[in-house]
Amino acid sequence: MTGYLLRGSFPLIFEQGAPGRRGYRLPDLDVPEAPLSELLPEDQQRADEPALPEVSEPEVVRHYVGLSRRNYGVDVGFYPLGSCTMKYNPKVNEWAASLPGFARVHPYQPEETVQGALELMYRLERYLCEIAGLSRATLQPAAGAHGELLGLMIIKAYHEKNGQGQQRTEIIVPDSAHGTNPASAAMCGYRVVEVKSDARGGVDVEALKAVVSERTAGLMLTNPSTLGLFEERIVEIARIIHDAGGLVYYDGANANAILGICRPGDMGFDIVHFNLHKTFSTPHGGGGPGAGPIAVREDLARFLPVPTVERRGDRYYLDYDRPDAVGRIKGFYGNFGVLVRAYTYIRMHGPEGLKAVSEQAVINANYLLRRLAHLFDVPYDRHCKHEFVLSGRRYKKQGVRTLDIAKRLLDYGIHAPTIYFPLIVDEAIMIEPTETESKETLDEFVRIMETIVREIEEDPELVRTAPHNMPVRRLDEARAARQPNLCWCAPVPVDSPSSSDT
Amino acid sequence: MSFTPMTPADREAMLAAIGVASVDELFADIPAAIRLDRPLDLPPAMAEAEVRRHLIQLAARNADVDRYTCFLGAGAYDHLIPAAVGQLVSRSEFYTSYTPYQPEITQGVLQATYEYQTMIAALTGMDLANASVYDGATALAEGALVACAHTGRDQVVIPATVHPEYRQVTSTYLRHQGLEVVEVPYRDGVTPLDELKARIGSRTAAVVVQQPNFFGGIEDAAAVAQLAHEAGALFIVAVADPLTLGLLKPPGAAGADIAAGDGQALGNNLSFGGPHLGFLAVRQQLVRRIPGRIAGATVDRDGTRGFVLTLQTREQHIRREKATSNICTNQALNAIAAAVYLSLLGKQGVRDVAHQCLQKAHYLQRAMVALPGFAPAWDGPFFHEFVVRTTADPEELTQRLLDHQIIGGLPLGRFYPELADCMLWCVTESRTREEMDRLVTVLEGLS
């Protein structure tokens, strides 16, 4: 009844339906029924009914289609969310992942019944190693942050193997790093040492030298950085860490800039993760699932978690016999359905296609940077790679902040860029157009930004109170955190004596 | 390439607008020494029709559970999935969306996540749930970390009847923070309370049980809860198949402080082990320690109800190294699938599924252990998985069943060397009486 509600609040599924209604019918039980009490002790049985909805299939479909219409994906329009690489997700990927031979396979089936799946994983591992310039990989991590955590575990295992596990307690992270970098380091039991950026947006090499020591376990770095700038002194930076006995970890969030152009392994990185849900076109699903495989140099392969996928003759198998492995970081073998999509993408592009992806992503970003440079401050004015960072600070004098500009963009049917990140840029606006956007889309985005700037000058209140055309107006996030409401509860009937203001 | 719109004319115009003569100038800041001076060594590009042919061939080399009859469980379950689930999660407004950082334009994902959280809380009997973690194994690991942080203690007691991979992952996570897993042996397929009690002490942050346990057996969760709480520890219930909760006493009612499990069973494909869905549900007092995204209800400036990601000061993008976890990307779409599934099944449907799983598993177990050469590994109640000891070699039995298009139970020797003559069988509502009777006939012929 409510599928059309695109404005205002939208009923919860719990606020619909009627007692006894259901949306799915099972076949009748076809075995003789034993009394429940014979099978399950009384005191182990559920006493209450779970408070789940009671709705029919058409109601469920209208409800979730209605919710989908109150949502925005890259299939709907431009999604220049910096560091997230919101490129188009080819439809053939979805077709591939849904093949019964991939989607309807149990992870513990005998190996001879999953040879196609193992071969796909074996080949994907080799492709990612070639792209990374490293020798072995694991496809198990479910996300970039999961890959980071595993990479740090491998760094730890390496130092422990060398008898330096106790001594090497610090991970160095630039001040422009993604929040997951320091969080992953802490989760792996490391102390985080922050190093500042220099005036060109790179790691301040002198500051790096000052913090490197015999306590250094490693450095985590994104290249291009979160400013969208290539770390020009990367070889020197890697050497500084290596000379001190540490390892260098590559956060692959920004790998869309370098496919087939240069490789982390050649830059001096020892461990690399890729976000398949960014660089390799697998859809992000509204927050996941992703996949964050990591590749390592040859002497670190012994530490990769169990199981690895190996090949003997024509036969593929899982190898659990790995005495130096860091252990296990995920059930089964990783987000296989995501791996199928990334494999499909790599096979469709080939070497020239992947290189063209990065070139076009970089051209799109530089084009947009030049076209927007008259509207915003450009804190680091060089050619960028796949993304760039602007500052909206000049509009503070009209009382308009970057957040307001982001919200006003929504009114024009465009997802906002990443804002207030990286932390080192005041009023940051981080834009990543990706290679799958046309010049017309980029030009339209520029026109919309010009319109918003005009609005800031003529009617700043309009921008400050945006959005105006969304299902809801600006939401009170402070209230959500102060009075958490994380779970729906049935309202207390009004005639109940115990009813009170909740 | 058909996914990139840029024509040679576009390229020329854009390079001119940038003010460079060629694309190489845009990469001039990459030192020559590290430029790749050859094409990547990858197979050449395929057109869509070619890649489809190739993938069909790869997929055909896997036995899928539509062509084969599957009796495997052990953490991944072949439950029926209503057609509407796949259709709804294929709405690309959902699946091509990023994490909902701009709530006003992503109300759909946020509200669906809030509904999912509510349903998980209802099913587990807990106060609240987060928006998902990677899978059941990492959910248990994260739950164990919550308990250590909350109690300031450094040991987590985990019985051997918890899924071996859940234990391995938890142990890997904990070890890197100087925390420790203490294992408890099993007896007759369940966790003996005396063995458990002997391992609980002043360092115990949490006591874990899996319910039903890895062998399908029913643990005395309420008694474990009491032992844990008497020692000042938290009680964590791991759940590999939440559909059992249609009939089984939920973790909340059994005294759990944390319920950690896998939601694959809730409308998600087996997919050779992933993407599945980890769920984490807690009591109210742990709300600010729970890791990962949480959707919350609030109002907009007109007082209209809406949803946002909330309590973000727990998270890595705000707190960096002081965050409760490093998790960022989770399994959002799988959580939406779970919400759609639970909406369709509803209050009565989850009870019916649990009922059919229980009844059918007992039907098969009775028939199987009546065969010569097959015996129950132990007595005691079980849900929809059970362990049978065989005189035939389980690995060989598995091979021979494949000739009959049957994927047999899991040979347990790979996880429990002392159970090398045992198999773990699983029956869900997907299995028909005919399929089970055929299995029994085939087993009879093999022995």
Boltz contact constraints between the chains, C-beta under 6 A:
constraints:
  - contact:
      token1: [A, 8]
      token2: [B, 304]
      max_distance: 6.0
  - contact:
      token1: [A, 9]
      token2: [B, 304]
      max_distance: 6.0
  - contact:
      token1: [A, 9]
      token2: [B, 305]
      max_distance: 6.0
  - contact:
      token1: [A, 13]
      token2: [B, 115]
      max_distance: 6.0
  - contact:
      token1: [A, 13]
      token2: [B, 343]
      max_distance: 6.0
  - contact:
      token1: [A, 22]
      token2: [B, 346]
      max_distance: 6.0
  - contact:
      token1: [A, 22]
      token2: [B, 348]
      max_distance: 6.0
  - contact:
      token1: [A, 22]
      token2: [B, 349]
      max_distance: 6.0
  - contact:
      token1: [A, 23]
      token2: [B, 344]
      max_distance: 6.0
  - contact:
      token1: [A, 24]
      token2: [B, 82]
      max_distance: 6.0
  - contact:
      token1: [A, 24]
      token2: [B, 344]
      max_distance: 6.0
  - contact:
      token1: [A, 24]
      token2: [B, 345]
      max_distance: 6.0
  - contact:
      token1: [A, 24]
      token2: [B, 349]
      max_distance: 6.0
  - contact:
      token1: [A, 26]
      token2: [B, 352]
      max_distance: 6.0
  - contact:
      token1: [A, 26]
      token2: [B, 429]
      max_distance: 6.0
  - contact:
      token1: [A, 29]
      token2: [B, 356]
      max_distance: 6.0
  - contact:
      token1: [A, 30]
      token2: [B, 433]
      max_distance: 6.0
  - contact:
      token1: [A, 31]
      token2: [B, 359]
      max_distance: 6.0
  - contact:
      token1: [A, 31]
      token2: [B, 360]
      max_distance: 6.0
  - contact:
      token1: [A, 31]
      token2: [B, 363]
      max_distance: 6.0
  - contact:
      token1: [A, 31]
      token2: [B, 433]
      max_distance: 6.0
  - contact:
      token1: [A, 33]
      token2: [B, 359]
      max_distance: 6.0
  - contact:
      token1: [A, 39]
      token2: [B, 358]
      max_distance: 6.0
  - contact:
      token1: [A, 39]
      token2: [B, 362]
      max_distance: 6.0
  - contact:
      token1: [A, 41]
      token2: [B, 381]
      max_distance: 6.0
  - contact:
      token1: [A, 44]
      token2: [B, 218]
      max_distance: 6.0
  - contact:
      token1: [A, 44]
      token2: [B, 249]
      max_distance: 6.0
  - contact:
      token1: [A, 46]
      token2: [B, 247]
      max_distance: 6.0
  - contact:
      token1: [A, 46]
      token2: [B, 248]
      max_distance: 6.0
  - contact:
      token1: [A, 46]
      token2: [B, 249]
      max_distance: 6.0
  - contact:
      token1: [A, 49]
      token2: [B, 347]
      max_distance: 6.0
  - contact:
      token1: [A, 50]
      token2: [B, 122]
      max_distance: 6.0
  - contact:
      token1: [A, 50]
      token2: [B, 123]
      max_distance: 6.0
  - contact:
      token1: [A, 51]
      token2: [B, 122]
      max_distance: 6.0
  - contact:
      token1: [A, 52]
      token2: [B, 122]
      max_distance: 6.0
  - contact:
      token1: [A, 52]
      token2: [B, 342]
      max_distance: 6.0
  - contact:
      token1: [A, 52]
      token2: [B, 346]
      max_distance: 6.0
  - contact:
      token1: [A, 52]
      token2: [B, 347]
      max_distance: 6.0
  - contact:
      token1: [A, 53]
      token2: [B, 343]
      max_distance: 6.0
  - contact:
      token1: [A, 53]
      token2: [B, 346]
      max_distance: 6.0
  - contact:
      token1: [A, 54]
      token2: [B, 346]
      max_distance: 6.0
  - contact:
      token1: [A, 54]
      token2: [B, 347]
      max_distance: 6.0
  - contact:
      token1: [A, 55]
      token2: [B, 343]
      max_distance: 6.0
  - contact:
      token1: [A, 57]
      token2: [B, 84]
      max_distance: 6.0
  - contact:
      token1: [A, 60]
      token2: [B, 343]
      max_distance: 6.0
  - contact:
      token1: [A, 60]
      token2: [B, 344]
      max_distance: 6.0
  - contact:
      token1: [A, 61]
      token2: [B, 84]
      max_distance: 6.0
  - contact:
      token1: [A, 64]
      token2: [B, 88]
      max_distance: 6.0
  - contact:
      token1: [A, 64]
      token2: [B, 340]
      max_distance: 6.0
  - contact:
      token1: [A, 67]
      token2: [B, 108]
      max_distance: 6.0
  - contact:
      token1: [A, 67]
      token2: [B, 111]
      max_distance: 6.0
  - contact:
      token1: [A, 67]
      token2: [B, 112]
      max_distance: 6.0
  - contact:
      token1: [A, 68]
      token2: [B, 91]
      max_distance: 6.0
  - contact:
      token1: [A, 68]
      token2: [B, 93]
      max_distance: 6.0
  - contact:
      token1: [A, 68]
      token2: [B, 94]
      max_distance: 6.0
  - contact:
      token1: [A, 68]
      token2: [B, 108]
      max_distance: 6.0
  - contact:
      token1: [A, 70]
      token2: [B, 107]
      max_distance: 6.0
  - contact:
      token1: [A, 70]
      token2: [B, 108]
      max_distance: 6.0
  - contact:
      token1: [A, 71]
      token2: [B, 93]
      max_distance: 6.0
  - contact:
      token1: [A, 71]
      token2: [B, 97]
      max_distance: 6.0
  - contact:
      token1: [A, 71]
      token2: [B, 106]
      max_distance: 6.0
  - contact:
      token1: [A, 71]
      token2: [B, 108]
      max_distance: 6.0
  - contact:
      token1: [A, 71]
      token2: [B, 109]
      max_distance: 6.0
  - contact:
      token1: [A, 72]
      token2: [B, 105]
      max_distance: 6.0
  - contact:
      token1: [A, 72]
      token2: [B, 106]
      max_distance: 6.0
  - contact:
      token1: [A, 73]
      token2: [B, 92]
      max_distance: 6.0
  - contact:
      token1: [A, 73]
      token2: [B, 93]
      max_distance: 6.0
  - contact:
      token1: [A, 73]
      token2: [B, 96]
      max_distance: 6.0
  - contact:
      token1: [A, 73]
      token2: [B, 97]
      max_distance: 6.0
  - contact:
      token1: [A, 74]
      token2: [B, 96]
      max_distance: 6.0
  - contact:
      token1: [A, 75]
      token2: [B, 92]
      max_distance: 6.0
  - contact:
      token1: [A, 75]
      token2: [B, 96]
      max_distance: 6.0
  - contact:
      token1: [A, 76]
      token2: [B, 93]
      max_distance: 6.0
  - contact:
      token1: [A, 81]
      token2: [B, 98]
      max_distance: 6.0
  - contact:
      token1: [A, 84]
      token2: [B, 98]
      max_distance: 6.0
  - contact:
      token1: [A, 86]
      token2: [B, 98]
      max_distance: 6.0
  - contact:
      token1: [A, 88]
      token2: [B, 3]
      max_distance: 6.0
  - contact:
      token1: [A, 89]
      token2: [B, 96]
      max_distance: 6.0
  - contact:
      token1: [A, 90]
      token2: [B, 3]
      max_distance: 6.0
  - contact:
      token1: [A, 92]
      token2: [B, 48]
      max_distance: 6.0
  - contact:
      token1: [A, 96]
      token2: [B, 55]
      max_distance: 6.0
  - contact:
      token1: [A, 99]
      token2: [B, 59]
      max_distance: 6.0
  - contact:
      token1: [A, 100]
      token2: [B, 64]
      max_distance: 6.0
  - contact:
      token1: [A, 100]
      token2: [B, 66]
      max_distance: 6.0
  - contact:
      token1: [A, 101]
      token2: [B, 59]
      max_distance: 6.0
  - contact:
      token1: [A, 101]
      token2: [B, 60]
      max_distance: 6.0
  - contact:
      token1: [A, 101]
      token2: [B, 62]
      max_distance: 6.0
  - contact:
      token1: [A, 101]
      token2: [B, 64]
      max_distance: 6.0
  - contact:
      token1: [A, 102]
      token2: [B, 59]
      max_distance: 6.0
  - contact:
      token1: [A, 103]
      token2: [B, 269]
      max_distance: 6.0
  - contact:
      token1: [A, 103]
      token2: [B, 271]
      max_distance: 6.0
  - contact:
      token1: [A, 104]
      token2: [B, 64]
      max_distance: 6.0
  - contact:
      token1: [A, 104]
      token2: [B, 65]
      max_distance: 6.0
  - contact:
      token1: [A, 104]
      token2: [B, 66]
      max_distance: 6.0
  - contact:
      token1: [A, 105]
      token2: [B, 62]
      max_distance: 6.0
  - contact:
      token1: [A, 105]
      token2: [B, 64]
      max_distance: 6.0
  - contact:
      token1: [A, 105]
      token2: [B, 270]
      max_distance: 6.0
  - contact:
      token1: [A, 105]
      token2: [B, 272]
      max_distance: 6.0
  - contact:
      token1: [A, 106]
      token2: [B, 70]
      max_distance: 6.0
  - contact:
      token1: [A, 106]
      token2: [B, 72]
      max_distance: 6.0
  - contact:
      token1: [A, 106]
      token2: [B, 76]
      max_distance: 6.0
  - contact:
      token1: [A, 106]
      token2: [B, 270]
      max_distance: 6.0
  - contact:
      token1: [A, 107]
      token2: [B, 76]
      max_distance: 6.0
  - contact:
      token1: [A, 107]
      token2: [B, 272]
      max_distance: 6.0
  - contact:
      token1: [A, 107]
      token2: [B, 273]
      max_distance: 6.0
  - contact:
      token1: [A, 108]
      token2: [B, 72]
      max_distance: 6.0
  - contact:
      token1: [A, 108]
      token2: [B, 74]
      max_distance: 6.0
  - contact:
      token1: [A, 108]
      token2: [B, 410]
      max_distance: 6.0
  - contact:
      token1: [A, 109]
      token2: [B, 407]
      max_distance: 6.0
  - contact:
      token1: [A, 110]
      token2: [B, 398]
      max_distance: 6.0
  - contact:
      token1: [A, 113]
      token2: [B, 63]
      max_distance: 6.0
  - contact:
      token1: [A, 114]
      token2: [B, 62]
      max_distance: 6.0
  - contact:
      token1: [A, 115]
      token2: [B, 61]
      max_distance: 6.0
  - contact:
      token1: [A, 116]
      token2: [B, 58]
      max_distance: 6.0
  - contact:
      token1: [A, 116]
      token2: [B, 59]
      max_distance: 6.0
  - contact:
      token1: [A, 116]
      token2: [B, 61]
      max_distance: 6.0
  - contact:
      token1: [A, 116]
      token2: [B, 62]
      max_distance: 6.0
  - contact:
      token1: [A, 117]
      token2: [B, 62]
      max_distance: 6.0
  - contact:
      token1: [A, 117]
      token2: [B, 272]
      max_distance: 6.0
  - contact:
      token1: [A, 120]
      token2: [B, 58]
      max_distance: 6.0
  - contact:
      token1: [A, 127]
      token2: [B, 42]
      max_distance: 6.0
  - contact:
      token1: [A, 130]
      token2: [B, 40]
      max_distance: 6.0
  - contact:
      token1: [A, 130]
      token2: [B, 41]
      max_distance: 6.0
  - contact:
      token1: [A, 142]
      token2: [B, 134]
      max_distance: 6.0
  - contact:
      token1: [A, 143]
      token2: [B, 329]
      max_distance: 6.0
  - contact:
      token1: [A, 145]
      token2: [B, 326]
      max_distance: 6.0
  - contact:
      token1: [A, 145]
      token2: [B, 327]
      max_distance: 6.0
  - contact:
      token1: [A, 145]
      token2: [B, 328]
      max_distance: 6.0
  - contact:
      token1: [A, 149]
      token2: [B, 326]
      max_distance: 6.0
  - contact:
      token1: [A, 153]
      token2: [B, 176]
      max_distance: 6.0
  - contact:
      token1: [A, 179]
      token2: [B, 316]
      max_distance: 6.0
  - contact:
      token1: [A, 179]
      token2: [B, 317]
      max_distance: 6.0
  - contact:
      token1: [A, 179]
      token2: [B, 320]
      max_distance: 6.0
  - contact:
      token1: [A, 180]
      token2: [B, 316]
      max_distance: 6.0
  - contact:
      token1: [A, 180]
      token2: [B, 326]
      max_distance: 6.0
  - contact:
      token1: [A, 180]
      token2: [B, 328]
      max_distance: 6.0
  - contact:
      token1: [A, 182]
      token2: [B, 320]
      max_distance: 6.0
  - contact:
      token1: [A, 182]
      token2: [B, 321]
      max_distance: 6.0
  - contact:
      token1: [A, 183]
      token2: [B, 316]
      max_distance: 6.0
  - contact:
      token1: [A, 183]
      token2: [B, 320]
      max_distance: 6.0
  - contact:
      token1: [A, 183]
      token2: [B, 323]
      max_distance: 6.0
  - contact:
      token1: [A, 183]
      token2: [B, 326]
      max_distance: 6.0
  - contact:
      token1: [A, 184]
      token2: [B, 326]
      max_distance: 6.0
  - contact:
      token1: [A, 186]
      token2: [B, 321]
      max_distance: 6.0
  - contact:
      token1: [A, 187]
      token2: [B, 326]
      max_distance: 6.0
  - contact:
      token1: [A, 188]
      token2: [B, 176]
      max_distance: 6.0
  - contact:
      token1: [A, 189]
      token2: [B, 176]
      max_distance: 6.0
  - contact:
      token1: [A, 189]
      token2: [B, 177]
      max_distance: 6.0
  - contact:
      token1: [A, 192]
      token2: [B, 321]
      max_distance: 6.0
  - contact:
      token1: [A, 230]
      token2: [B, 29]
      max_distance: 6.0
  - contact:
      token1: [A, 230]
      token2: [B, 30]
      max_distance: 6.0
  - contact:
      token1: [A, 232]
      token2: [B, 29]
      max_distance: 6.0
  - contact:
      token1: [A, 260]
      token2: [B, 40]
      max_distance: 6.0
  - contact:
      token1: [A, 262]
      token2: [B, 30]
      max_distance: 6.0
  - contact:
      token1: [A, 262]
      token2: [B, 34]
      max_distance: 6.0
  - contact:
      token1: [A, 262]
      token2: [B, 35]
      max_distance: 6.0
  - contact:
      token1: [A, 262]
      token2: [B, 36]
      max_distance: 6.0
  - contact:
      token1: [A, 263]
      token2: [B, 36]
      max_distance: 6.0
  - contact:
      token1: [A, 266]
      token2: [B, 34]
      max_distance: 6.0
  - contact:
      token1: [A, 267]
      token2: [B, 34]
      max_distance: 6.0
  - contact:
      token1: [A, 283]
      token2: [B, 95]
      max_distance: 6.0
  - contact:
      token1: [A, 283]
      token2: [B, 96]
      max_distance: 6.0
  - contact:
      token1: [A, 284]
      token2: [B, 98]
      max_distance: 6.0
  - contact:
      token1: [A, 285]
      token2: [B, 95]
      max_distance: 6.0
  - contact:
      token1: [A, 285]
      token2: [B, 332]
      max_distance: 6.0
  - contact:
      token1: [A, 285]
      token2: [B, 333]
      max_distance: 6.0
  - contact:
      token1: [A, 286]
      token2: [B, 94]
      max_distance: 6.0
  - contact:
      token1: [A, 286]
      token2: [B, 97]
      max_distance: 6.0
  - contact:
      token1: [A, 286]
      token2: [B, 109]
      max_distance: 6.0
  - contact:
      token1: [A, 286]
      token2: [B, 332]
      max_distance: 6.0
  - contact:
      token1: [A, 286]
      token2: [B, 333]
      max_distance: 6.0
  - contact:
      token1: [A, 287]
      token2: [B, 99]
      max_distance: 6.0
  - contact:
      token1: [A, 287]
      token2: [B, 330]
      max_distance: 6.0
  - contact:
      token1: [A, 287]
      token2: [B, 332]
      max_distance: 6.0
  - contact:
      token1: [A, 288]
      token2: [B, 329]
      max_distance: 6.0
  - contact:
      token1: [A, 288]
      token2: [B, 330]
      max_distance: 6.0
  - contact:
      token1: [A, 288]
      token2: [B, 331]
      max_distance: 6.0
  - contact:
      token1: [A, 288]
      token2: [B, 332]
      max_distance: 6.0
  - contact:
      token1: [A, 289]
      token2: [B, 275]
      max_distance: 6.0
  - contact:
      token1: [A, 289]
      token2: [B, 331]
      max_distance: 6.0
  - contact:
      token1: [A, 290]
      token2: [B, 329]
      max_distance: 6.0
  - contact:
      token1: [A, 327]
      token2: [B, 172]
      max_distance: 6.0
  - contact:
      token1: [A, 328]
      token2: [B, 168]
      max_distance: 6.0
  - contact:
      token1: [A, 328]
      token2: [B, 169]
      max_distance: 6.0
  - contact:
      token1: [A, 328]
      token2: [B, 172]
      max_distance: 6.0
  - contact:
      token1: [A, 329]
      token2: [B, 172]
      max_distance: 6.0
  - contact:
      token1: [A, 331]
      token2: [B, 135]
      max_distance: 6.0
  - contact:
      token1: [A, 331]
      token2: [B, 137]
      max_distance: 6.0
  - contact:
      token1: [A, 331]
      token2: [B, 165]
      max_distance: 6.0
  - contact:
      token1: [A, 332]
      token2: [B, 273]
      max_distance: 6.0
  - contact:
      token1: [A, 332]
      token2: [B, 274]
      max_distance: 6.0
  - contact:
      token1: [A, 333]
      token2: [B, 273]
      max_distance: 6.0
  - contact:
      token1: [A, 334]
      token2: [B, 274]
      max_distance: 6.0
  - contact:
      token1: [A, 335]
      token2: [B, 274]
      max_distance: 6.0
  - contact:
      token1: [A, 335]
      token2: [B, 275]
      max_distance: 6.0
  - contact:
      token1: [A, 336]
      token2: [B, 271]
      max_distance: 6.0
  - contact:
      token1: [A, 336]
      token2: [B, 272]
      max_distance: 6.0
  - contact:
      token1: [A, 336]
      token2: [B, 273]
      max_distance: 6.0
  - contact:
      token1: [A, 336]
      token2: [B, 274]
      max_distance: 6.0
  - contact:
      token1: [A, 337]
      token2: [B, 271]
      max_distance: 6.0
  - contact:
      token1: [A, 337]
      token2: [B, 275]
      max_distance: 6.0
  - contact:
      token1: [A, 344]
      token2: [B, 51]
      max_distance: 6.0
  - contact:
      token1: [A, 347]
      token2: [B, 46]
      max_distance: 6.0
  - contact:
      token1: [A, 347]
      token2: [B, 51]
      max_distance: 6.0
  - contact:
      token1: [A, 348]
      token2: [B, 46]
      max_distance: 6.0
  - contact:
      token1: [A, 348]
      token2: [B, 51]
      max_distance: 6.0
  - contact:
      token1: [A, 349]
      token2: [B, 45]
      max_distance: 6.0
  - contact:
      token1: [A, 350]
      token2: [B, 42]
      max_distance: 6.0
  - contact:
      token1: [A, 350]
      token2: [B, 44]
      max_distance: 6.0
  - contact:
      token1: [A, 350]
      token2: [B, 45]
      max_distance: 6.0
  - contact:
      token1: [A, 351]
      token2: [B, 39]
      max_distance: 6.0
  - contact:
      token1: [A, 351]
      token2: [B, 40]
      max_distance: 6.0
  - contact:
      token1: [A, 351]
      token2: [B, 42]
      max_distance: 6.0
  - contact:
      token1: [A, 353]
      token2: [B, 1]
      max_distance: 6.0
  - contact:
      token1: [A, 353]
      token2: [B, 45]
      max_distance: 6.0
  - contact:
      token1: [A, 359]
      token2: [B, 23]
      max_distance: 6.0
  - contact:
      token1: [A, 360]
      token2: [B, 4]
      max_distance: 6.0
  - contact:
      token1: [A, 360]
      token2: [B, 6]
      max_distance: 6.0
  - contact:
      token1: [A, 362]
      token2: [B, 26]
      max_distance: 6.0
  - contact:
      token1: [A, 363]
      token2: [B, 14]
      max_distance: 6.0
  - contact:
      token1: [A, 366]
      token2: [B, 18]
      max_distance: 6.0
  - contact:
      token1: [A, 366]
      token2: [B, 26]
      max_distance: 6.0
  - contact:
      token1: [A, 367]
      token2: [B, 14]
      max_distance: 6.0
  - contact:
      token1: [A, 367]
      token2: [B, 17]
      max_distance: 6.0
  - contact:
      token1: [A, 367]
      token2: [B, 18]
      max_distance: 6.0
  - contact:
      token1: [A, 370]
      token2: [B, 17]
      max_distance: 6.0
  - contact:
      token1: [A, 370]
      token2: [B, 18]
      max_distance: 6.0
  - contact:
      token1: [A, 383]
      token2: [B, 26]
      max_distance: 6.0
  - contact:
      token1: [A, 410]
      token2: [B, 104]
      max_distance: 6.0
  - contact:
      token1: [A, 410]
      token2: [B, 105]
      max_distance: 6.0
  - contact:
      token1: [A, 416]
      token2: [B, 102]
      max_distance: 6.0
  - contact:
      token1: [A, 435]
      token2: [B, 4]
      max_distance: 6.0
  - contact:
      token1: [A, 436]
      token2: [B, 3]
      max_distance: 6.0
  - contact:
      token1: [A, 436]
      token2: [B, 4]
      max_distance: 6.0
  - contact:
      token1: [A, 438]
      token2: [B, 5]
      max_distance: 6.0
  - contact:
      token1: [A, 439]
      token2: [B, 10]
      max_distance: 6.0
  - contact:
      token1: [A, 467]
      token2: [B, 104]
      max_distance: 6.0
  - contact:
      token1: [A, 470]
      token2: [B, 104]
      max_distance: 6.0
  - contact:
      token1: [A, 470]
      token2: [B, 105]
      max_distance: 6.0
  - contact:
      token1: [A, 471]
      token2: [B, 107]
      max_distance: 6.0
  - contact:
      token1: [A, 472]
      token2: [B, 104]
      max_distance: 6.0
  - contact:
      token1: [A, 472]
      token2: [B, 300]
      max_distance: 6.0
  - contact:
      token1: [A, 472]
      token2: [B, 304]
      max_distance: 6.0
  - contact:
      token1: [A, 472]
      token2: [B, 306]
      max_distance: 6.0
  - contact:
      token1: [A, 473]
      token2: [B, 300]
      max_distance: 6.0
  - contact:
      token1: [A, 473]
      token2: [B, 301]
      max_distance: 6.0
  - contact:
      token1: [A, 473]
      token2: [B, 302]
      max_distance: 6.0
  - contact:
      token1: [A, 474]
      token2: [B, 301]
      max_distance: 6.0
  - contact:
      token1: [A, 475]
      token2: [B, 103]
      max_distance: 6.0
  - contact:
      token1: [A, 475]
      token2: [B, 298]
      max_distance: 6.0
  - contact:
      token1: [A, 475]
      token2: [B, 300]
      max_distance: 6.0
  - contact:
      token1: [A, 475]
      token2: [B, 306]
      max_distance: 6.0
  - contact:
      token1: [A, 475]
      token2: [B, 308]
      max_distance: 6.0
  - contact:
      token1: [A, 476]
      token2: [B, 298]
      max_distance: 6.0
  - contact:
      token1: [A, 476]
      token2: [B, 299]
      max_distance: 6.0
  - contact:
      token1: [A, 477]
      token2: [B, 308]
      max_distance: 6.0
  - contact:
      token1: [A, 479]
      token2: [B, 298]
      max_distance: 6.0
  - contact:
      token1: [A, 480]
      token2: [B, 296]
      max_distance: 6.0
  - contact:
      token1: [A, 480]
      token2: [B, 298]
      max_distance: 6.0
  - contact:
      token1: [A, 480]
      token2: [B, 308]
      max_distance: 6.0
  - contact:
      token1: [A, 480]
      token2: [B, 310]
      max_distance: 6.0
  - contact:
      token1: [A, 481]
      token2: [B, 310]
      max_distance: 6.0
  - contact:
      token1: [A, 481]
      token2: [B, 311]
      max_distance: 6.0
  - contact:
      token1: [A, 484]
      token2: [B, 296]
      max_distance: 6.0
  - contact:
      token1: [A, 485]
      token2: [B, 296]
      max_distance: 6.0
  - contact:
      token1: [A, 485]
      token2: [B, 297]
      max_distance: 6.0
  - contact:
      token1: [A, 486]
      token2: [B, 128]
      max_distance: 6.0
  - contact:
      token1: [A, 486]
      token2: [B, 294]
      max_distance: 6.0
  - contact:
      token1: [A, 486]
      token2: [B, 296]
      max_distance: 6.0
  - contact:
      token1: [A, 487]
      token2: [B, 117]
      max_distance: 6.0
  - contact:
      token1: [A, 487]
      token2: [B, 118]
      max_distance: 6.0
  - contact:
      token1: [A, 487]
      token2: [B, 121]
      max_distance: 6.0
  - contact:
      token1: [A, 487]
      token2: [B, 128]
      max_distance: 6.0
  - contact:
      token1: [A, 488]
      token2: [B, 118]
      max_distance: 6.0
